[in-house]
Amino acid sequence: MTFLNPSYLWALMGILVPIVIHLWNRKKVQTIKVGSIKMLTESEPKRTSNIRPNEWWLLFLRILMISLLVFILAEPIFKSEQEKEPITYIIEPGLLNLKSMEQLLDSVPSDAQRVMAKGFPLVEEYDVPATKSPVPKYWQMAQEMEHLATDSIIVFTRGLAKGIRGMRPTTHQRINWIVVDTGEDTTALVEATVDKDSVELLFMASDSKSLTYSTSNISKNRKDIDFNFNATKDSIRVNGDWIPLKADKPLKIVIVADDSHPNELKYIKSAYRALGKFLDKPIEITSVNTIDDLDLDAYATLVWLREEKFGNHPINTLIYRPDSLASQLIVQGYSKNTFFLTGALNSENIVAQHLPEKLLELLSLNEDLEEKVSDYDQRTMDAKQLQTLTFNQKGNKKYSNLYDISKWIWLLLVICAVVERILAKFRRQ
């Protein structure tokens, strides 16, 4: 037996408390002067021996109860050696319904088949969910595979790009990844934008190699398409399917500038006008000397072309800060929504450095689009890209089954507490 928190065993010193209490409270011998002892009978030796110390059974039960409580805090477990499987096959839940995988699993021992899910249950014990299975986090699952008692691991996976999160892990055991092409592709309507007379629908299409977008502008007066809004006006139903509604609001840009940057002001305004024509959306440009009276939440981007120090604001902000060592015209600043304009603008660098495209990125027009399309993204990665880093481990790693016995100790503690209360009431202790 071992303990997960052995430091709590120091609390066993608490068994001294009931011992001291029992020794302190033992009955004192009193001397009573009598004239004659003729009428007194001799006391039985068995009764006098029970007086020091008081109540051995109560003392034993109280010591036992303290010991059991300390053991529960220390979390005792039993270990038993576990035999290692020569090869373990791990299958992503999304592949269990494929006929090709069923044929493969029929040729593999059932006790070597596990599902890429929490705890890696056996395939025959796993209930495939009725809804679409979530995409596992491949590298996090690879780290948990370290605890499997096996000599070799083969993983069958869809290898979806959205399943890669975090840094590539390092494992002592080499994992062989096999990416299975399901041939699945998806097309979905993910967003709708409404103006006065029409509805612009945004479609996405994805397969194992790509994810693309396309738009379709449909008049509201078309009788072959059913348009209905929900009560909160944030979704629209198109032929029976509810789609999140994106309001077609004009983009507002505020430029705070003084007389020291006339070229930058001119070129930035021209770039935003070009973007308005490209997007086919109105872009309102406001040029001011100060922002004291402005509600910045109403603007998509703030451009700061002043020499004074700039204060932080919650919207995307482009600050003029020359940097001769910068390799790009616009670079990320010290926070997520802060960007630096690293040089003076002219007719050459705004074309060479793609100024309008950089300003388009600052507008963050589709910042929530990635979350909307994540369920439909079918792009996959090569097995080499999924491969984890490995290191050689000296000696054979031993695997054990761990059994938590805390619940049995709790049961014994409750029994001891009940017996102790009954005995204490009987003995009047």
N, C-alpha and C positions, 0 to 999 in steps of 0.2 A: 504494500500500500504506500502511495506517495501523496503529497499534498501540493495543491496548486499555489497556496498562500501559506507557506510554512512559518512565516514571521508571526502569524497569529498564535502559534503554539506557546509563545512566551506567556500568554494569558492563562496557561495552566497553573501559574503561581497563585491564581485565585482560589484554588482548592484549600489554601491555608485559611481562608476566611471562615468557612463552616467549622473547621477544626478548632480554631481559636474561640469561636462563639460557643461551641459545645463544652470546651474545657472551662471557659469562664463561667458558664451558667450551670455547672454541675452543682448538685445539692450539697450545701455545707453541713457538716456534722455539728449538731448542737449538743451541749452537755446540760442535762437536766438533773438537778439534785432531788433525790427522793429519799424518803425515810427508810423504805424497805423495798427490796426487789423480790420479795417472796411471791407476789402476785403477778410478776412479769414473766411471760414465756420467752424462751430463747428464740430469737429470729432465725429463719431458715437461711443457710449460707447462699442459696441460689438467688434470693431476693436482694441481699446486700451486694452481691457481685454485679448486679445490673445498675448500680448507682454511679460507678466511675468507669469511663466517662458516660455522660447521659446518652442513652439510646443509640447503640451501635448501628442499628439498621437505618435510623434517620440520618446519621452522619454519613453512612455509606451512600445512601440515595442522593444526598445533596452534593457530595463530592462527584458522584457519577453524572449528575445533571450539569454541573459546571464543565466537566470534561467533555461531555457530548456537545455542549454549546460551542466550546472552543474548536472542536473538530469540525463542526458545521462551518464556522468562519474560515477555517483553514482549507476547506473544500477537498476532502479526501477522495482519491480515485484509485481504482485497481487497474493494473496493466496486464495484458496478456499478449504474448507474441502472436503476430499475424503472418500467415504465409503469403508470400508475394506471388502475384500472377506473372507469367512470362510476358504476356502482351495484353494490354487493356485498350479497347476500342471505345472512343468517346464520340458520340454523335450529337450534333446540334439539334435541338428540338424541332426546328423548321424542316429537317430532312427526314423525320421519322415516317412521314406519310408517302414518301417517294417509293415507287415500285422497285426501282433499281437498288435502293437501300435495303428493302425487305429481302431481296435475293442475297445481298451480301451478308446480312445479319443471320440468315438461315444457315450459312456456312461457318459461322463463328460460334464458339461456346457461349451460352447465355450468361454465365457468370463473369464473362470478360467484356460484356457490353454495358456501357454506362452512358447516361445522358449528360450533356453539358448544361447542368443546372446546379442549384445549390445542393451541396452534399454529394453530387455525382451519383444519383440513384441508379439502380439497375434498370435496363430498358423494360424488362417484363414487369417491373413494379411501378413504372412511371405512367401517370394518366395524362395523355396528350390533351392540352386545353382545347376547348371548342373554338375559341377565338384564335386569332393569329398570334403565334409565339413571339415573345419579345426577342430582340437581337441581343445575344450575350456580349459582355465586355470581354473580348478574347484574351487580352493580356492579363487582366485581373484573374480570369479563370485559370490561366496558365500557372500563375503563382499558387493557386489552390491545388493544382494537380501535383504539387510537390509532396502532398500528404498521402497520395495513393500508393498502396503497396503493390508495386509493379516494376518490372525490369524495363519495359518499353511502353510508350504511349503513342497511339495513332489517333489523330483527331480528324473526323470528317466534318467539314464546315462549309457554310455558304461564303464565308470570307467577306462579308459586307463591310464596306469602308466605314460606315457609321458605327461599327462595333469596335473600332480602334480608338482608345482613349488613354491619355497619359504617356509615360515614357516606356520604352521597350524594356521588359523585365529581364533579369538574369536568373536562370534556373540551373540546378545541378544535373538535371536530367534532360536529355535531348527529346524534344517533342516533334513528331513528324506530322505536319499539317497537310491535309489533302483537301483542296478546294473543289467542291462539287458544283458544277454549273447546272442550275435548275431550269435554265431556259426561260425564266420568268421575266416578263417586262410589264410595266404598268403605265397607264395614262390616266391622269386625274385632273379635275378642275379644282384648283387650290385657292383661287381668290377672284373677287369681282369688284370692279370699280364703277360707281354710278355717277353720271352727270345728269343734266336736264333731260336729254333726249335719248340717251343710249346707255348701254351697259357693256363695259369692257371686261371680258372673261380671260383669266390667265390660266393656261393649261401647262402641265408638265408631263414629260415622257422620260422614262428611265429604263435602261437595261443594264447588263453587266459591265458595260464600258462607258456609258455616258448618261448625263442628265441634261435635258434641254427644256427650254420654255418657249411658248408661243402664245400670242394673244389673238382675240377675236372680238371685234366691235359689233354689237348687235343692237338694233333699234328697239326701243321699248314698245313700239307699235306693231311689232311682228306678232301675228296671231298664232303662228305655229309653235311659239315658245311661251311657256307659262312662267311669269315673273310674279313673285309674292314676297313681301317683306315680313319679318317677324315683328313682335310687339315692341322690342327695344330698338329696332331699326339698325341692328348691327350684323344682320345676316339676310341673305336673299335666297329664295328657293327657285332654282332653275330646273324646270322639268322634273320636279319631285325631289331634287337633291339640295340640301341646305349648304350654302357657301358663305364663309366669312366675308363681310362687306367692308371694303376699304373706301373711305370717303375721298372724293377727288377734290382736295382742298388746294388752293394756290400755294406754291412754295414761296416763303418769305425769307429774304436775306437782308441782314443789316450790316452795313459797313461803317465802322467808326474810323474816320481818317482826318488828318490835318493837312496843311498845305505842303508838307515835306515829302509826300509820296504821291505826286500826281500821276506818274506812269503806272504805278501799281493799281491805283484806283481805276484808271481807264481800262487797263487790260483785264482786270478782274470783272468789271462790269460787262465788258464785251464777251468774256468767257461764259458768264451766266446767261446772257441773252442768247448765245449760241446753244447752250444747254436747253433753254426753254423751247427753241425751235426743234431740237433733236427729240426731246421728250414729248413734244406736242402738248405741253402744259404751261400755263402762265407762271412766270417767276417774278415776284415783286421784289425790287431792289430798293432799299432805303439807305440813304447815305446821311450820316449825322456826325456831329463833333463830340457828342457825349451820350451816354446811355442811361443817365440818371432817371429819366422819365419814361423809359421803355419797359414793356413787359416782354422779357426775353423768351419766355415760354412759347410765345406766338411765332417765333422764328425758327427756321430749320438750321441756319448756320450764322455765326457771328464772325466777321472779318475785322481784325484789329490792326489798323495801320497808323499807329501813334507811337511816339517815343516814350510816353509814360508807361509805368509798370502796369501790367494787366492783372486784374483779379480773377479768381476762378469763377466760372459760370457753368450751369448744368447742361448747356447745349454744345454741339460741336463748334469749336472755335479755331480759327486760323489766325496765328499771330505772326507779324512780321519780325523775324529775328535773323539777321544775316549771319551766315556761317560759311566761311571760305573752305572748310574741310568737308562739308556735306556733299554727298554724291548725287542727291536728288533735290528737286526744287521744293517739294513738300515732304516733310518727315514727321513721324510720330513724336509727340511731345512727352511731357512728364506725367500725363494722365491719359485715360482711355479716350476722352473727347477733346484733347488738345493737340493741335498740329502746328508746325512751324513752317513759315515761308522763309527759306534760307538764303534768298538773294533777290536783288532788284530784277524787275521784269522788263523784258524787251521783246521785240518781234521775233527774235530767233529762239530764245529759250522757252517761250510759251508753247512753241510748236514742237521743239525737240524734246521737251520734258512733259508734254501732254498735259498742259495746265487744265483744260476743260474736263478731261477724264478724271484728274485728281480731285477737282472740285465736285464732280459727280459722286465720287466715293464719300465725300464729307456729307452729302445730303442724306445718306443712309435710308434710301427709299424702300429697300426691301430687307431691313434688319430682322424682321420677324418671319421672313419667308422660309428660312432654313428649318425652323421648327415645324412649320406647316407641311413641308414636303418630306420630312424625315421618315415618315411611315411608308412613303412610296419610293424612296431611294433604293435602287437595286444595284448600284455600282459595287463591284467586287475588287478584291486585292489579290495579288499573286501570292502563292504559298511562301515564297522567299520573303515577302514583305511582312508576313505574319510571324515568321520564325523568331523565337526568343534567343537571347544570348545564353550561352552555356559555359560552365566552368567545371573542371575536373574535381571530383570529391574523393579524397583518400578513404579507403576502406568501404565496407558495405554498410549502407544505411539500414538500420533496423526499424521495422514498423510494428506498432502495437495498437491493440484495441483498448480504448479507455472506457471504463465503466464508472459512472458517478454514483456513489452510495449515500449521498446526502439525504435523499428522501427516506431511506431506511433509518438513518440516525435521527431524523426528525420524528419518525414514528416511535422509536425507542425513547426519545426525550419526553414525548407526550405521555407515554405509559409510566415512565418514572415519576413525572410530575403528579399524575393522578394517584399513584400508590403512595407517594410521599405525603400528599395532602390527607389521604385517608389515615395513614399511620400517625401523622402529626396530631390529627384530631383525636384519635384513639388514645395516644400517649399524652395528650395535652402539652405538646411542645410547640 
